[in-house]
Amino acid sequence: MTRARVNSALVRRINSARLFHMIRQNPGISQQKLSQISGIDPATISIIISNLESGGIVRRDTEAPTGRAGRPTTALSLDPRAGYLAGIGVEPDAIRILISTIDGAACTDLVVPGSTSPEDAIAAVRAGITAALRALRAPRSMLLAVGVAVPALVTTGGRVVFAPNIGWRDLDLAGTLTARMKVPVRVENDVKAAALAEHLFGASRDIADFIYVMGRSGIGGGLYLMGELYRGPHGLAGEIGHMKIVPGGRPCGCGARGCFEAYVSERAILGDLAARGHRACDVAAAREACEAGDAVARSVMAEAGRHLGLGLANLINIISPRRIVLGGSLAQLAPFLLPAAMETLEANALAAIYRDVEIVVSEMSGIAASMGGIALALQQFLDDPPVRLDRARPMIES
């Protein structure tokens, strides 16, 4: 019988990423405590921490003496001088660029005009990142990785299959940006990226199974299952906006009828308001109308809420997540969607499953896509870190 060979490099990489995130979430943690909570043996931890320290990723600070015998305790934390990550949230009319340190702490945030032209959009991303780094007085060499969240079907290799709201088809966005930027780039569907950010930086960091449901021009889903983002064999899983909730119902942008997003998306809700003569032209105005007690606006929200509840019931019955997180326009309108949604949900979800499910509103709704980009960039950096990082403090590139 042949024994399977252990990929020791892969094991080291996985353990390095685990320890990195433990230090990120617990700054000042000791090496002894890392061993206790990770289950990794102290010798392995020593090797990994030494590598991270020599690479400029982790710094070691000696704590003040306690008066007790023995070696002084050292506190481990990520070194903010290690470099920067860039998170890009792409929309048809705007591109949001967020720069963070390696722990995900935002340093600068700017918005540049978007474009339906791939060339113009790529040029805008490059120029925006350059401007953001210049504002930080940081050279381009301090940029470690870039993550791009785009409203599109995206393969595991970062190729945009179809972005209906931008008009892009069969575009190797990751490859093109990597070649132009001379830095590793990871591209993902915006809602999947937002789900990853919710797990790494949001309120769901300790939840192994949740579904992120984002409303904008459409409805997108990020399936975070069994401790990782589920993408499916081609990277296209999670298109929950196109599950059918009204047979033969309203036409959808995908060409079918009765889709979830044809009733619950931002576009659908604003369209329903307009059809009833309401003047609300955006989500903020619709929310203000509801807050003021506008009967038409509240009626439209109740109807959309009932469809939302039915869609969530389907997801709960099929997947049995621990939590459902609402983002985007669904988060903004949650106070007026959820009363009807919860009523429909309780009537249609299997009680044995539903009783263990939380419905929560994302706290990072406004920056979900760009924070998703940061999460992608961090993931890219941990999957393929440079041999050694420049520890010099940021300065203007000459």
C-alpha positions in Angstrom: 0.0 0.0 0.0 1.4 3.4 -1.1 1.3 6.1 1.5 0.0 9.5 0.4 2.7 12.2 0.3 2.0 15.2 2.4 2.4 18.6 0.7 4.5 20.2 3.4 4.7 23.6 1.5 0.8 23.7 1.4 0.6 22.8 5.1 3.0 25.6 6.0 1.1 28.1 3.9 -2.2 27.1 5.5 -0.7 27.3 9.0 0.9 30.7 8.2 -2.4 32.1 7.0 -4.1 30.8 10.2 -1.6 32.4 12.5 -1.6 35.6 10.4 -5.4 35.9 10.9 -5.1 35.0 14.6 -2.6 37.8 15.1 -4.7 40.2 13.0 -7.8 39.6 15.2 -5.8 39.5 18.4 -3.1 42.1 18.3 -0.7 41.7 21.2 -1.2 38.0 21.5 1.7 35.9 22.8 3.3 33.0 21.0 2.2 30.7 23.8 -1.4 31.8 23.5 -1.2 31.2 19.7 -0.2 27.6 20.4 -3.0 27.1 22.8 -5.8 28.4 20.5 -4.5 27.1 17.2 -3.4 23.6 18.2 -0.2 24.0 16.2 2.9 22.8 18.0 5.2 25.5 19.5 8.2 24.5 17.3 6.2 25.0 14.1 4.8 28.3 15.4 8.3 29.5 16.2 9.4 28.8 12.6 6.4 30.5 11.1 6.6 33.6 13.3 10.3 33.9 12.6 9.6 33.8 8.9 6.8 36.4 9.2 9.0 38.6 11.3 12.0 38.4 9.0 9.6 39.2 6.1 8.5 42.4 7.9 4.9 41.1 8.3 4.9 40.6 12.1 6.6 42.6 14.8 7.5 41.5 18.2 7.2 43.8 21.2 8.4 43.0 24.7 5.8 43.6 27.4 6.6 45.5 30.5 8.1 43.3 33.3 5.5 41.8 35.7 8.0 41.1 38.5 7.6 37.4 38.1 10.5 35.0 37.3 11.0 33.7 33.8 11.4 35.2 30.4 9.6 38.5 29.6 6.5 38.0 27.5 6.5 39.2 23.9 3.4 40.6 22.2 2.9 39.8 18.5 1.1 42.2 16.0 1.1 42.9 12.3 3.5 45.5 11.2 1.7 48.3 9.4 4.9 49.2 7.6 4.8 45.9 5.7 2.9 47.5 2.8 -0.6 48.2 1.4 -3.5 46.5 -0.1 -5.9 48.0 -2.7 -9.6 47.1 -2.8 -11.6 48.2 -5.9 -15.4 48.3 -6.1 -16.5 48.6 -9.7 -19.8 50.1 -10.8 -20.9 51.4 -14.2 -20.7 55.1 -13.1 -18.2 55.0 -10.3 -15.1 53.1 -9.2 -14.4 53.1 -5.4 -10.7 52.7 -4.4 -9.8 51.8 -0.9 -6.2 51.4 0.4 -5.5 49.6 3.6 -2.6 48.2 5.7 -2.2 44.4 5.8 -4.6 44.1 8.7 -7.5 45.6 6.7 -7.4 49.0 8.4 -8.5 51.6 5.9 -6.0 54.4 5.1 -7.6 56.3 2.3 -10.7 56.1 0.2 -11.6 57.8 -3.0 -14.1 57.5 -5.9 -13.2 58.0 -9.5 -15.6 58.1 -12.5 -16.5 54.7 -13.9 -16.9 53.6 -17.5 -18.5 50.9 -19.6 -15.3 50.8 -21.7 -12.9 48.2 -20.2 -9.9 50.1 -21.3 -11.1 53.3 -19.7 -12.1 51.5 -16.5 -8.7 49.8 -16.2 -7.0 53.2 -16.8 -9.2 54.7 -14.1 -8.3 52.0 -11.6 -4.5 52.5 -12.3 -4.7 56.3 -12.0 -6.9 56.1 -8.9 -4.5 53.7 -7.1 -1.6 55.9 -8.0 -3.4 59.0 -6.7 -4.3 57.1 -3.5 -0.8 56.0 -2.8 0.6 59.4 -3.5 -1.8 60.8 -0.9 -0.3 58.4 1.6 3.2 59.4 0.4 3.8 55.7 -0.4 5.8 54.4 -3.4 4.2 51.9 -5.8 6.6 49.3 -4.4 4.6 49.3 -1.1 1.6 47.9 -2.9 1.4 44.2 -2.2 -1.8 43.1 -4.0 -5.0 44.4 -5.5 -8.5 42.9 -5.2 -11.3 43.9 -7.6 -15.0 43.3 -6.9 -17.1 43.6 -10.0 -20.9 43.1 -10.6 -20.4 40.2 -13.0 -20.2 36.5 -13.5 -16.5 35.8 -12.8 -14.5 32.6 -13.2 -12.1 31.3 -10.6 -9.2 32.7 -12.8 -10.6 36.2 -12.7 -12.1 36.3 -16.2 -15.4 38.3 -16.5 -17.8 36.1 -18.3 -20.6 38.7 -18.4 -21.3 41.9 -16.6 -24.8 42.9 -17.6 -24.9 46.3 -16.0 -21.5 47.3 -17.5 -21.8 45.4 -20.8 -18.5 43.5 -20.4 -18.1 40.0 -21.9 -15.3 37.5 -21.9 -12.7 39.9 -20.4 -9.5 38.7 -18.7 -9.7 41.5 -16.1 -7.3 39.8 -13.6 -4.7 39.1 -16.3 -4.9 42.5 -17.9 -4.7 44.4 -14.6 -1.8 42.2 -13.3 0.2 43.0 -16.5 -0.6 46.7 -16.3 -0.1 47.1 -12.6 2.9 44.8 -12.2 1.4 43.5 -9.0 -0.8 40.4 -8.2 -4.5 41.1 -8.8 -7.5 38.9 -7.8 -10.9 39.5 -9.3 -14.2 38.3 -8.0 -18.0 38.9 -8.2 -18.8 41.8 -6.0 -21.2 40.0 -3.7 -18.9 37.0 -3.2 -16.1 39.5 -2.4 -18.5 41.3 0.1 -19.2 38.0 1.8 -15.5 37.3 2.2 -15.1 40.8 3.7 -18.1 40.1 6.0 -16.2 37.1 7.3 -12.8 38.6 7.6 -13.7 42.1 8.8 -17.4 42.2 9.6 -19.8 40.8 12.2 -19.8 37.3 10.8 -16.1 36.5 11.4 -17.0 33.6 13.8 -19.8 32.2 11.6 -18.8 29.2 9.4 -22.1 29.1 7.4 -23.9 32.2 6.2 -25.4 33.7 3.1 -24.7 37.3 2.1 -27.6 38.8 0.1 -26.9 42.1 -1.5 -29.4 44.3 -3.3 -28.5 46.8 -5.9 -29.5 47.0 -9.6 -29.9 43.2 -9.2 -29.7 40.7 -6.3 -26.5 38.8 -5.7 -25.6 36.1 -3.3 -22.4 35.1 -1.5 -22.4 31.6 -0.1 -20.0 31.2 2.8 -20.3 27.5 3.7 -18.3 25.3 6.0 -15.7 27.9 6.7 -15.1 29.1 3.1 -16.6 30.9 0.2 -18.4 28.5 -2.1 -17.8 29.3 -5.8 -18.8 26.1 -7.5 -16.7 24.3 -10.1 -16.4 27.3 -12.4 -16.6 30.1 -9.9 -20.1 31.1 -10.9 -22.2 29.7 -8.0 -24.4 32.0 -5.9 -26.7 33.6 -8.5 -29.6 33.6 -6.1 -31.2 36.7 -7.9 -32.3 34.4 -10.6 -34.1 31.7 -8.6 -37.8 31.8 -9.7 -40.3 33.0 -7.1 -43.3 33.9 -9.4 -43.8 31.4 -12.2 -44.2 33.2 -15.5 -43.9 36.5 -13.6 -42.1 39.8 -14.5 -39.4 39.8 -17.1 -35.8 39.8 -15.8 -32.6 41.2 -17.3 -31.4 37.6 -17.7 -34.1 37.0 -20.2 -36.3 34.7 -18.0 -39.4 35.6 -16.0 -40.3 35.6 -12.3 -36.8 36.0 -10.9 -36.1 37.0 -7.3 -34.3 40.2 -8.4 -37.2 41.3 -10.6 -39.2 41.9 -7.4 -36.7 42.8 -4.7 -33.7 44.6 -6.3 -33.2 48.4 -6.0 -34.3 48.7 -9.7 -37.5 46.7 -9.1 -38.5 48.7 -6.0 -37.8 52.1 -7.6 -39.7 50.9 -10.7 -42.7 49.9 -8.5 -42.7 53.3 -6.9 -42.5 55.1 -10.2 -45.4 52.9 -11.6 -47.5 54.2 -8.7 -46.6 57.8 -9.4 -44.1 58.2 -6.6 -41.2 60.7 -7.1 -38.5 58.8 -5.1 -35.6 58.4 -7.5 -33.2 56.6 -5.3 -33.0 54.3 -2.3 -32.3 57.2 0.1 -35.4 59.1 -1.1 -37.5 55.9 -0.8 -36.3 55.4 2.8 -37.0 59.0 3.7 -40.5 58.6 2.3 -41.1 55.5 4.4 -39.8 57.3 7.5 -42.2 60.1 6.9 -45.1 57.7 6.8 -45.7 57.8 3.1 -48.5 55.2 2.4 -47.5 54.5 -1.2 -43.8 54.0 -0.3 -44.7 51.7 2.7 -47.1 49.7 0.5 -44.4 49.1 -2.1 -41.9 48.0 0.6 -44.4 45.6 2.1 -44.9 44.0 -1.3 -41.2 43.7 -1.9 -40.7 42.4 1.6 -43.1 39.6 1.0 -41.1 38.5 -2.0 -37.9 38.9 0.0 -39.3 36.6 2.7 -40.2 34.0 0.1 -36.7 34.1 -1.4 -35.0 33.8 2.0 -37.3 30.9 2.9 -36.1 29.0 -0.2 -32.5 29.7 0.7 -33.0 28.6 4.3 -34.8 25.4 3.4 -32.2 24.4 0.8 -28.9 25.5 2.5 -29.7 25.7 6.3 -27.3 28.6 7.0 -26.5 29.8 10.5 -27.1 33.4 9.4 -28.4 35.5 6.5 -26.7 38.9 6.1 -28.5 41.6 4.2 -26.4 44.2 2.4 -26.7 47.0 -0.2 -30.1 48.5 -0.7 -31.6 45.6 1.3 -29.7 46.9 4.3 -30.7 50.5 3.7 -34.4 49.6 3.4 -34.4 46.8 6.0 -36.6 48.5 8.6 -39.4 48.7 6.0 -38.8 45.4 4.2 -38.3 43.1 7.2 -41.7 43.2 8.9 -43.5 41.7 5.8 -40.4 39.6 5.0 -40.3 37.9 8.4 -44.1 37.2 8.3 -43.7 35.4 4.9 -40.5 33.7 6.0 -42.1 32.2 9.0 -45.0 30.9 6.9 -42.7 29.2 4.3 -39.5 28.2 6.0 -39.3 24.8 7.7 -39.5 25.5 11.4 -36.9 22.9 12.4 -34.3 24.7 10.2 -35.5 28.3 10.5 -35.4 28.4 14.3 -31.6 28.3 14.3 -31.1 31.0 11.6 -30.3 34.7 12.3 -31.3 37.5 9.9 -29.0 40.4 10.3 -28.1 43.7 8.5 -24.5 44.2 7.3 -22.6 47.0 9.1 -20.4 47.7 6.1 -23.1 48.0 3.5 -21.8 51.3 1.9 -18.2 50.0 1.4 -19.0 46.3 1.0 -17.6 46.0 -2.5 -14.3 47.9 -1.9 -13.8 46.0 1.4 -14.5 42.9 -0.5 -11.6 44.0 -2.8 -9.4 44.4 0.3 -10.4 40.8 1.4 -9.4 39.5 -2.1 -6.1 41.3 -2.0 -5.3 40.0 1.4 -6.2 36.5 0.3 -4.0 36.9 -2.8 -1.1 38.1 -0.6 -1.4 35.2 1.8 -1.6 32.7 -1.0 1.5 34.0 -2.7 3.5 36.2 -0.4 6.7 37.8 -1.6 9.9 36.3 -0.2 10.8 39.5 1.7 8.9 42.7 2.2 10.4 46.2 2.2 10.3 47.4 5.8 11.2 51.0 5.0 8.6 53.5 6.1 6.5 54.9 3.2 7.9 57.9 1.3 7.3 59.7 -1.9 8.6 57.8 -4.9 11.2 59.8 -6.7 
